[in-house]
Amino acid sequence: MKKRHEQKLIILSIGLVILFSIPISLLFNSEKDTFDYPVILIYIFAVWMISIIISFIIVKKYDE
């Protein structure tokens, strides 16, 4: 893997640390429910799923 693609994965990791930090996560902590699940739970799993998809695309597309 080239250095440029490793940098993309590092940037993704830093972004995930920011998105999973307590102040950002608490923005989604509310009394509302979406599909009978708390909003914070949907937020955490959505960010997690999107990060897996992005990292898969980076690794699959640029694996040489």
HELIX and SHEET records of a PDB file:
HELIX    1   1 LYS A    3  LEU A   19  1                                  17    
HELIX    2   2 ILE A   22  LEU A   26  1                                   5    
HELIX    3   3 VAL A   39  TYR A   62  1                                  24    
SHEET    1   A 2 ASP A  33  THR A  34  0                                        
SHEET    2   A 2 TYR A  37  PRO A  38 -1                                        
END                                                                             
